Amino acid sequence: MNKKFGLGKGLGALIPDDISEDIQKNNVTDIAMNLIKPNSEQPRKNFDEEKIIQLSDSIKQHGLIQPIIVKKEKNIYIIIAGERRFRAAKLAGLSKIPAITMDIDDKQVLEISLIENIQRQDLNPIEEAKAYKKLIDDFKLTQEELSKRIGKSRTAISNCMRLLNLDKRVQDYIIDGVISEGHGRTILAIDNEDLQYTVSQTIIDEELSVRETEKLVKSLLKNQEEVNIHKNDDKMKSIENPYYNDIKEKLEELFGTKVYLDNKKNKGKIQIEYYSEEDLQRILDILKL
């Protein structure tokens, strides 16, 4: 099999001209599946298995329309772009797969892998940030140079990379899609990693929107000394948001003593402190008990 394939609308547009022209000059050949290996430096680490199954079903019916791109190393071929297609083709039972073989350096391999995944929106925000960082660190690029290479604004690259300053547990929440990139950027205003994690738990427990999270973080930064953090086994587990702070203040004013609210997803506890039998009776009288 020797015929020309296109790169796909987005990928062909995004790959720098010198690389794109090199690809277009190459003919496509079928390569045995057992000679192909995934790239360990592939930016994308998480694959949607359901989408791979759907693609596999399509390949069984219509074949693989777009080839993968590989780089030959000794007797094997390393995937540069198209690992999802490779996985789906393998699931479909193909023994061979159409591929374009390129002779390029490690920098170009990473660039093409990153560009393809960005174009297809296959990377989660943390994977994307790590890929940017690797390109910048390994190949001594500035953010401006990287911006020109991959077709993304320097501001977008910078904002994405800032997510790597989040607590690792918060990054995992973003990877898993439990909280959004917008939540993550809002949490970045907090320096303390434990507090970042605590806020992320509150976002999940209270199902806070990004706008509600902004209000919560603003309140924390303004009144940080008043934030009430409950501990369980020496770990922070929940914090008060402005709505519950208001309730807490009203209850403390009513009872004239410390009141604690432990709220999680529309359920929780109210704790009222007393300091003597007389103080307890005073509180009971207020409650008319």
RODO-2510 file (C-alpha; in nm, 4 decimals, decimal comma):
residues 289
     n   res          X          Y          Z
     1     m     0,0000     0,0000     0,0000
     2     n     0,1522     0,3298    -0,1121
     3     k    -0,0813     0,6260    -0,1295
     4     k    -0,0983     0,9807    -0,0041
     5     f    -0,2992     1,0604     0,3067
     6     g    -0,3911     1,4008     0,4479
     7     l    -0,3084     1,4997     0,8025
     8     g    -0,6493     1,6175     0,9037
     9     k    -0,7672     1,9769     0,8975
    10     g    -0,6441     2,0864     1,2395
    11     l    -0,3178     1,8949     1,2622
    12     g    -0,2000     2,0013     0,9175
    13     a    -0,2699     2,3629     1,0057
    14     l    -0,0963     2,3556     1,3409
    15     i     0,2238     2,1620     1,2669
    16     p     0,5064     2,4035     1,1754
    17     d     0,5638     2,4271     0,7991
    18     d     0,9009     2,2527     0,7916
    19     i     0,7597     1,9466     0,9688
    20     s     0,4297     1,9506     0,7782
    21     e     0,6054     1,9595     0,4405
    22     d     0,8256     1,6698     0,5487
    23     i     0,5182     1,4640     0,6374
    24     q     0,3401     1,5384     0,3106
    25     k     0,6419     1,4119     0,1120
    26     n     0,6244     1,0724     0,2792
    27     n     0,4198     0,7887     0,1337
    28     v     0,2066     0,5791     0,3666
    29     t     0,3052     0,2152     0,4212
    30     d     0,1461    -0,0624     0,6244
    31     i     0,3457    -0,1593     0,9333
    32     a     0,2888    -0,4717     1,1437
    33     m     0,1171    -0,3880     1,4735
    34     n     0,3680    -0,5939     1,6736
    35     l     0,6512    -0,3686     1,5539
    36     i     0,4866    -0,0514     1,6856
    37     k     0,5310     0,0818     2,0411
    38     p     0,3680     0,3789     2,2181
    39     n     0,5880     0,6778     2,2951
    40     s     0,6811     0,6913     2,6651
    41     e     0,7048     1,0725     2,6332
    42     q     0,3507     1,0985     2,4961
    43     p     0,1910     1,4011     2,6705
    44     r    -0,1418     1,2236     2,6961
    45     k    -0,1633     0,9702     2,9797
    46     n    -0,5403     0,9233     3,0115
    47     f    -0,7442     0,7653     2,7332
    48     d    -1,1240     0,7442     2,7146
    49     e    -1,1833     0,3705     2,6732
    50     e    -1,5412     0,4204     2,5537
    51     k    -1,4245     0,6453     2,2680
    52     i    -1,1543     0,3931     2,1746
    53     i    -1,4218     0,1205     2,1530
    54     q    -1,6365     0,3466     1,9329
    55     l    -1,3401     0,4193     1,7046
    56     s    -1,2589     0,0475     1,6941
    57     d    -1,6126    -0,0298     1,5748
    58     s    -1,5772     0,2369     1,3043
    59     i    -1,2429     0,0907     1,1920
    60     k    -1,4017    -0,2537     1,1606
    61     q    -1,6657    -0,1097     0,9259
    62     h    -1,4738     0,1536     0,7294
    63     g    -1,1052     0,0882     0,7909
    64     l    -0,8558     0,3455     0,9257
    65     i    -0,8948     0,6669     0,7262
    66     q    -0,6014     0,8603     0,8725
    67     p    -0,2557     0,7029     0,9210
    68     i    -0,0527     0,7236     1,2388
    69     i     0,2896     0,8921     1,2394
    70     v     0,5897     0,6948     1,3646
    71     k     0,9651     0,7203     1,4066
    72     k     1,1853     0,4178     1,3419
    73     e     1,4279     0,3183     1,6175
    74     k     1,6321     0,0079     1,5334
    75     n     1,3751    -0,2623     1,4521
    76     i     1,0692    -0,0984     1,6057
    77     y     0,8527     0,2051     1,5343
    78     i     0,7684     0,4610     1,8041
    79     i     0,4346     0,6399     1,7762
    80     i     0,4666     1,0149     1,7273
    81     a     0,0982     1,0859     1,6655
    82     g    -0,2049     0,8598     1,6621
    83     e    -0,1805     0,6409     1,9727
    84     r    -0,5602     0,6445     2,0119
    85     r    -0,5965     0,5204     1,6530
    86     f    -0,3311     0,2563     1,7215
    87     r    -0,5145     0,1324     2,0314
    88     a    -0,8459     0,1218     1,8467
    89     a    -0,6917    -0,0615     1,5490
    90     k    -0,5369    -0,3149     1,7859
    91     l    -0,8767    -0,3653     1,9527
    92     a    -1,0322    -0,4098     1,6086
    93     g    -0,7913    -0,6962     1,5443
    94     l    -0,5841    -0,5344     1,2695
    95     s    -0,2483    -0,7012     1,2065
    96     k    -0,1118    -0,3992     1,0176
    97     i    -0,1774    -0,0266     1,0282
    98     p    -0,1112     0,2527     0,7745
    99     a     0,1682     0,4775     0,8961
   100     i     0,3970     0,7600     0,7885
   101     t     0,7571     0,7081     0,9008
   102     m     0,9504     1,0249     0,9822
   103     d     1,3148     1,0914     1,0614
   104     i     1,2888     1,3707     1,3174
   105     d     1,4528     1,4676     1,6461
   106     d     1,3080     1,4349     1,9960
   107     k     1,1966     1,7976     2,0038
   108     q     0,9887     1,7564     1,6899
   109     v     0,8445     1,4278     1,8214
   110     l     0,7202     1,6022     2,1341
   111     e     0,5930     1,9005     1,9355
   112     i     0,3854     1,6873     1,7001
   113     s     0,2476     1,4739     1,9861
   114     l     0,1525     1,7853     2,1781
   115     i     0,0032     1,9648     1,8792
   116     e    -0,2102     1,6691     1,7750
   117     n    -0,3508     1,6208     2,1248
   118     i    -0,4210     1,9925     2,1684
   119     q    -0,5958     2,0118     1,8307
   120     r    -0,8140     1,7146     1,9220
   121     q    -0,8640     1,8473     2,2774
   122     d    -0,7437     1,5107     2,4057
   123     l    -0,5219     1,6400     2,6861
   124     n    -0,6579     1,7279     3,0272
   125     p    -0,5296     2,0653     3,1570
   126     i    -0,2583     1,9096     3,3762
   127     e    -0,1234     1,6910     3,0943
   128     e    -0,1176     1,9967     2,8701
   129     a     0,0672     2,2032     3,1330
   130     k     0,3264     1,9277     3,1845
   131     a     0,3809     1,8996     2,8090
   132     y     0,4428     2,2760     2,7821
   133     k     0,6857     2,2602     3,0736
   134     k     0,8752     1,9704     2,9188
   135     l     0,9136     2,1514     2,5870
   136     i     1,0352     2,4656     2,7624
   137     d     1,2708     2,2856     3,0032
   138     d     1,4148     2,0215     2,7692
   139     f     1,4627     2,2427     2,4658
   140     k     1,5297     2,5785     2,6327
   141     l     1,2336     2,7532     2,4714
   142     t     1,0736     3,0716     2,5954
   143     q     0,6967     3,0863     2,6325
   144     e     0,6910     3,3275     2,3383
   145     e     0,8850     3,0831     2,1180
   146     l     0,6573     2,7977     2,2227
   147     s     0,3539     3,0138     2,1479
   148     k     0,4680     3,0614     1,7884
   149     r     0,5460     2,6910     1,7440
   150     i     0,2134     2,5499     1,8613
   151     g    -0,0299     2,8263     1,7708
   152     k    -0,1419     2,9123     2,1249
   153     s    -0,1123     3,2528     2,2901
   154     r     0,1637     3,3061     2,5435
   155     t    -0,0994     3,4029     2,8018
   156     a    -0,2884     3,0759     2,7485
   157     i     0,0345     2,8784     2,7887
   158     s     0,1324     3,0719     3,1009
   159     n    -0,2111     3,0319     3,2630
   160     c    -0,2132     2,6603     3,1866
   161     m     0,1363     2,6048     3,3312
   162     r     0,0391     2,7855     3,6523
   163     l    -0,1851     2,4880     3,7332
   164     l     0,1331     2,2935     3,8157
   165     n     0,1668     2,5171     4,1245
   166     l    -0,1430     2,3542     4,2716
   167     d    -0,1245     2,0880     4,5393
   168     k    -0,0763     1,7466     4,3755
   169     r    -0,4090     1,6257     4,5190
   170     v    -0,5874     1,9207     4,3571
   171     q    -0,4129     1,8454     4,0262
   172     d    -0,5458     1,4898     4,0498
   173     y    -0,8993     1,6253     4,0965
   174     i    -0,8581     1,8269     3,7734
   175     i    -0,7170     1,5243     3,5885
   176     d    -1,0166     1,3173     3,7002
   177     g    -1,2579     1,5948     3,6010
   178     v    -1,3910     1,6263     3,9566
   179     i    -1,3188     2,0008     3,9529
   180     s    -1,2612     2,2193     3,6482
   181     e    -0,9596     2,4111     3,5217
   182     g    -1,1503     2,7277     3,6168
   183     h    -1,1775     2,6050     3,9757
   184     g    -0,8042     2,5307     3,9716
   185     r    -0,7092     2,8782     3,8501
   186     t    -0,9252     3,0312     4,1245
   187     i    -0,7630     2,8166     4,3948
   188     l    -0,4178     2,9360     4,2799
   189     a    -0,4788     3,2599     4,4687
   190     i    -0,4149     3,0559     4,7869
   191     d    -0,0494     2,9862     4,8662
   192     n    -0,0947     2,7133     5,1270
   193     e    -0,1195     2,3708     4,9573
   194     d    -0,3166     2,2104     5,2405
   195     l    -0,5684     2,4940     5,2229
   196     q    -0,5832     2,4552     4,8426
   197     y    -0,6747     2,0903     4,8972
   198     t    -0,9294     2,1789     5,1640
   199     v    -1,0960     2,4344     4,9351
   200     s    -1,1092     2,1782     4,6533
   201     q    -1,2866     1,9360     4,8871
   202     t    -1,5364     2,2081     4,9750
   203     i    -1,5971     2,2718     4,6022
   204     i    -1,6785     1,9033     4,5598
   205     d    -1,8853     1,8633     4,8781
   206     e    -2,0855     2,1830     4,8244
   207     e    -2,0945     2,1544     4,4423
   208     l    -1,9675     2,5105     4,4114
   209     s    -1,9531     2,6847     4,0743
   210     v    -1,6391     2,8734     3,9696
   211     r    -1,8105     3,2007     4,0601
   212     e    -1,9056     3,0697     4,4049
   213     t    -1,5491     2,9479     4,4489
   214     e    -1,4170     3,2946     4,3636
   215     k    -1,6352     3,4403     4,6394
   216     l    -1,5156     3,1760     4,8846
   217     v    -1,1485     3,2322     4,8058
   218     k    -1,1913     3,6095     4,8252
   219     s    -1,3525     3,5702     5,1667
   220     l    -1,0712     3,3421     5,2846
   221     l    -0,8002     3,5810     5,1721
   222     k    -0,9768     3,8758     5,3338
   223     n    -1,0531     3,7037     5,6628
   224     q    -0,7943     3,4263     5,6725
   225     e    -0,7443     3,4509     6,0477
   226     e    -1,1166     3,3804     6,0972
   227     v    -1,1351     3,0718     5,8755
   228     n    -1,2553     2,7809     6,0853
   229     i    -1,0839     2,4594     5,9754
   230     h    -1,2033     2,1365     6,1384
   231     k    -0,9513     1,8554     6,1826
   232     n    -1,0029     1,4803     6,1721
   233     d    -0,6984     1,2599     6,2380
   234     d    -0,4831     1,5710     6,2106
   235     k    -0,6045     1,6379     5,8555
   236     m    -0,8147     1,9319     5,7393
   237     k    -1,1503     1,8068     5,6205
   238     s    -1,3845     2,1038     5,5690
   239     i    -1,4059     2,4820     5,5783
   240     e    -1,6822     2,7342     5,6174
   241     n    -1,7978     2,9317     5,3173
   242     p    -1,9443     3,2826     5,3475
   243     y    -2,3045     3,1556     5,3653
   244     y    -2,2284     2,9332     5,6636
   245     n    -2,0103     3,2001     5,8214
   246     d    -2,3159     3,4253     5,8268
   247     i    -2,5277     3,1535     5,9917
   248     k    -2,2494     3,0837     6,2430
   249     e    -2,2246     3,4515     6,3396
   250     k    -2,6015     3,4784     6,3894
   251     l    -2,6075     3,1669     6,6101
   252     e    -2,3124     3,2918     6,8179
   253     e    -2,4917     3,6230     6,8658
   254     l    -2,8101     3,4410     6,9719
   255     f    -2,6436     3,2031     7,2187
   256     g    -2,3573     3,4263     7,3303
   257     t    -2,1012     3,1502     7,2877
   258     k    -1,8877     2,9734     7,0249
   259     v    -2,0801     2,7816     6,7574
   260     y    -1,9290     2,5427     6,5017
   261     l    -2,0883     2,4331     6,1733
   262     d    -1,9683     2,1213     5,9965
   263     n    -2,1532     2,1123     5,6659
   264     k    -2,1159     1,8624     5,3824
   265     k    -2,3480     1,8455     5,0835
   266     n    -2,6684     1,9606     5,2570
   267     k    -2,6066     1,7728     5,5802
   268     g    -2,3823     1,8269     5,8822
   269     k    -2,3642     1,9214     6,2494
   270     i    -2,4074     2,2298     6,4665
   271     q    -2,1988     2,2369     6,7851
   272     i    -2,2717     2,4884     7,0625
   273     e    -2,0113     2,5354     7,3365
   274     y    -2,0994     2,5871     7,7032
   275     y    -1,8655     2,6334     7,9983
   276     s    -2,0700     2,5414     8,3065
   277     e    -2,4038     2,3931     8,4110
   278     e    -2,5391     2,7459     8,4470
   279     d    -2,4174     2,8296     8,0945
   280     l    -2,5849     2,5152     7,9594
   281     q    -2,9108     2,6045     8,1314
   282     r    -2,8915     2,9560     7,9851
   283     i    -2,8652     2,8071     7,6349
   284     l    -3,1527     2,5657     7,7062
   285     d    -3,3649     2,8583     7,8198
   286     i    -3,2985     3,0353     7,4897
   287     l    -3,4093     2,7172     7,3118
   288     k    -3,7126     2,7032     7,5453
   289     l    -3,6246     2,3503     7,6558
***
